[in-house]
Amino acid sequence: MCLVLFAYKLHPEYKLIVAANRDEFYGRPTAPAHFWQDQPEILAGRDLNKMGTWLGVTTTGRFSALTNYRDPNEKSEGKRSRGELVADFLRGEQTPFQYMESVAADRDRYPGYNLLAGDNQDLYYYSNIQNQITKVEPGIYGLSNHFLNTEWPKVEQGRKGLSEIVKGTEDEMTEKIFSLLQVTDPVPDENLPQTGVSLEWERILSPMFIRANGYGTRSSAVLMATDEIIQFTEMEYIDNSANRQQFKVHIV
């Protein structure tokens, strides 16, 4: 997952609204969002290599999402898959803060990441690069492959767009969020962040929706949660078409 935009405790009905793009190599085997056969309370896509996930919810109201921290010089050999961090929170029973404490204790076991974990009560953010657990307060947030609310152009564009969209009705929000997530406009060179990759790749990775040879945005997700229900809509991009599916989870 390379972009997560979210509005927390701002909307009069939906306490959490999430807009997310997952960027990945096209050849990596992936299952779209579904209720897992081995963990039927979890609704999430799944990485079929490591069996983890990048974003998901549960029938008990738990939510988690992950992005990688971009560092082309980082050595990941011998480290664990970051996708298990989301899966472990979703299948667990620890509070979000307790879970963040536990992953912080094992921060060196994983390549760099950003993690969101929440339930009906609280939402927390943690990066094993910063090594600081942060309780998320009401607001509009953006998370890409640096830290929370880093002023990358696509993060700022996404936050601004989402802040306007959440003022609309439910149907308008879903469609407008998908349109926002599908913006392919590149960032001018003078505004590109410098993250250690080549200028060519900074250009490729700068839009909210990425298209490249062998790599790009594989899916978009829109999540809207109240205390009683979670509406989860996913758009999976396959070749030149899109497969859309929608779920309504009643929290128990």
C-alpha positions in Angstrom: 0.0 0.0 0.0 1.5 3.3 -1.0 -1.2 5.9 -0.2 -3.7 6.0 2.6 -5.8 9.1 3.1 -8.3 9.2 6.0 -10.7 11.5 7.8 -11.0 10.6 11.5 -13.9 11.7 13.7 -14.8 14.6 11.4 -17.9 13.5 9.6 -21.2 13.6 11.4 -22.0 9.9 10.5 -18.8 8.2 9.6 -16.1 8.4 12.3 -13.5 6.9 9.9 -13.4 7.4 6.2 -10.4 5.8 4.4 -9.2 6.2 0.8 -6.3 3.9 -0.1 -4.3 2.8 -3.2 -2.2 -0.3 -3.1 0.9 -0.1 -5.4 2.7 -3.4 -6.1 4.5 -5.3 -8.8 1.9 -6.7 -11.3 3.4 -10.1 -11.1 3.0 -10.6 -7.3 0.1 -13.0 -6.7 -2.8 -11.3 -4.8 -6.3 -12.1 -3.8 -8.9 -9.3 -3.8 -10.8 -8.3 -0.7 -12.8 -11.2 0.8 -13.6 -12.8 4.1 -10.7 -15.1 4.8 -11.5 -18.8 5.0 -9.1 -19.4 7.8 -10.1 -16.2 9.7 -13.7 -15.6 8.7 -14.0 -12.4 10.8 -11.4 -10.7 8.6 -12.3 -8.8 5.5 -9.2 -7.9 3.5 -7.2 -8.6 0.3 -4.3 -11.0 0.7 -0.8 -11.3 -0.5 -0.6 -14.9 -1.7 3.2 -15.0 -1.3 3.4 -14.3 2.4 -0.3 -14.5 3.3 -0.4 -11.1 4.9 -2.3 -8.0 3.9 -2.0 -4.2 3.5 -5.5 -3.1 4.6 -8.4 -4.8 6.3 -11.3 -4.7 8.8 -13.0 -7.2 11.0 -16.6 -8.0 12.1 -15.6 -6.7 15.6 -14.7 -3.2 14.2 -11.0 -3.5 14.0 -9.1 -1.7 11.2 -5.5 -1.7 10.1 -3.4 -0.5 7.2 0.2 -0.4 6.2 2.6 1.4 3.9 6.3 0.7 3.3 8.9 3.3 4.2 10.8 4.1 1.0 14.5 3.6 1.5 16.3 2.1 -1.6 19.4 1.4 0.5 17.6 -0.6 3.2 18.6 -4.3 3.5 15.6 -6.5 4.0 17.3 -9.9 3.7 16.4 -12.1 6.7 13.6 -9.8 7.9 9.9 -10.7 8.2 7.1 -9.7 5.9 5.4 -6.4 6.8 2.0 -7.6 5.8 1.8 -9.9 8.8 1.6 -6.8 11.0 -1.8 -5.9 9.7 -3.0 -9.5 9.7 -1.8 -10.1 13.3 -3.7 -7.0 14.6 -6.9 -8.0 12.8 -6.8 -11.5 14.2 -5.8 -10.5 17.7 -7.5 -9.1 20.8 -5.0 -6.5 22.1 -6.1 -2.9 22.2 -4.5 -0.8 19.4 -2.1 0.8 21.9 -1.1 -2.6 23.4 -0.5 -3.9 19.9 1.7 -0.9 18.9 3.7 -1.5 22.0 4.3 -5.1 21.1 5.4 -4.3 17.5 7.6 -1.5 18.7 9.4 -4.1 20.9 10.2 -6.1 17.6 10.7 -3.1 15.4 14.1 -4.4 13.9 12.5 -7.6 12.7 10.8 -5.8 9.7 11.9 -3.5 6.9 10.7 0.1 7.3 7.0 0.6 7.6 4.1 2.8 8.7 1.2 1.1 10.5 -2.3 2.2 11.4 -4.3 0.2 13.9 -7.6 1.0 15.5 -11.0 -0.1 16.9 -14.2 1.5 17.9 -12.5 3.5 20.5 -9.1 4.6 19.3 -6.7 4.8 16.3 -2.9 4.7 16.5 0.0 5.3 14.2 3.5 3.8 14.4 6.5 3.8 12.2 9.5 1.6 13.1 11.7 4.2 11.6 10.5 7.0 13.9 9.8 4.5 16.7 7.1 6.7 18.2 3.5 5.6 19.0 1.0 8.3 18.2 -2.6 8.5 19.1 -4.5 9.9 16.1 -6.7 12.9 16.9 -9.6 14.1 14.8 -8.4 15.4 11.5 -7.6 14.8 7.8 -4.4 12.7 7.3 -2.3 11.3 4.5 0.3 8.5 4.6 2.5 7.4 1.7 6.0 6.0 1.9 7.4 8.4 4.4 5.8 9.5 7.7 2.3 10.5 8.6 1.4 13.8 6.9 4.8 14.2 5.2 4.3 17.1 2.7 4.8 15.0 -0.4 2.7 16.5 -3.3 0.4 13.5 -3.7 -0.2 13.4 0.1 -1.1 17.1 0.2 -3.2 16.8 -2.9 -5.0 13.8 -1.4 -5.6 15.5 1.9 -7.0 18.6 0.3 -9.2 16.5 -2.0 -10.5 14.3 0.8 -11.3 17.3 3.0 -13.7 18.6 0.4 -15.2 15.3 -0.5 -16.2 14.3 3.1 -18.6 17.3 3.1 -20.9 15.5 0.6 -23.4 12.7 0.8 -22.5 9.0 1.1 -23.0 8.1 -2.5 -21.2 11.2 -3.7 -18.3 10.5 -1.3 -17.6 7.0 -2.6 -17.5 8.0 -6.3 -15.6 11.2 -5.7 -13.0 9.3 -3.6 -12.4 6.8 -6.3 -12.0 9.6 -8.8 -9.5 11.2 -6.5 -7.5 8.0 -6.1 -7.4 7.6 -9.9 -5.6 10.9 -10.6 -2.6 10.1 -12.7 -1.2 13.6 -13.1 2.6 13.6 -12.5 4.2 16.2 -10.2 6.5 18.8 -11.8 10.2 18.1 -11.4 10.7 21.1 -9.2 8.2 19.8 -6.7 9.3 16.2 -6.5 10.5 14.8 -3.2 14.0 13.3 -3.1 13.7 9.9 -1.6 16.8 8.2 -2.9 15.5 6.8 -6.1 16.3 8.0 -9.6 14.6 11.1 -11.1 12.8 8.8 -13.5 11.3 6.8 -10.6 10.5 9.9 -8.6 8.4 11.0 -11.6 6.8 7.6 -11.9 5.9 7.3 -8.2 4.7 10.9 -7.8 1.0 10.6 -8.9 -1.7 9.2 -6.6 -2.4 6.5 -9.2 0.8 4.9 -10.6 1.3 3.2 -14.0 4.6 1.8 -14.9 6.2 -1.2 -16.7 5.6 -4.1 -14.3 4.6 -1.9 -11.4 1.6 0.3 -10.4 -1.6 0.8 -8.6 -3.2 -2.7 -8.3 -6.3 -1.7 -6.4 -8.2 1.2 -4.7 -10.3 0.9 -1.5 -12.9 3.2 0.1 -13.9 2.4 3.7 -16.5 4.2 5.7 -17.2 3.2 9.3 -19.7 4.1 11.9 -20.0 2.4 15.3 -22.4 -0.2 13.8 -21.3 -0.8 10.2 -18.3 -0.7 8.0 -18.8 -0.1 4.3 -15.9 -1.4 2.3 -15.7 -0.9 -1.5 -12.7 -2.1 -3.5 -11.8 -1.5 -7.1 -9.3 -4.0 -8.5 -7.5 -3.0 -11.7 -6.9 -5.8 -14.1 -5.3 -5.0 -17.4 -7.5 -2.2 -18.9 -10.6 -3.0 -16.8 -11.7 -2.7 -13.2 -13.4 -5.2 -11.0 -15.6 -3.5 -8.3 -17.0 -5.2 -5.2 -18.7 -3.8 -2.1 -19.2 -5.2 1.4 -21.3 -4.1 4.4 -19.9 -5.4 7.7 -22.2 -5.3 10.7 -20.1 -4.9 13.8 -20.8 -7.4 16.5 
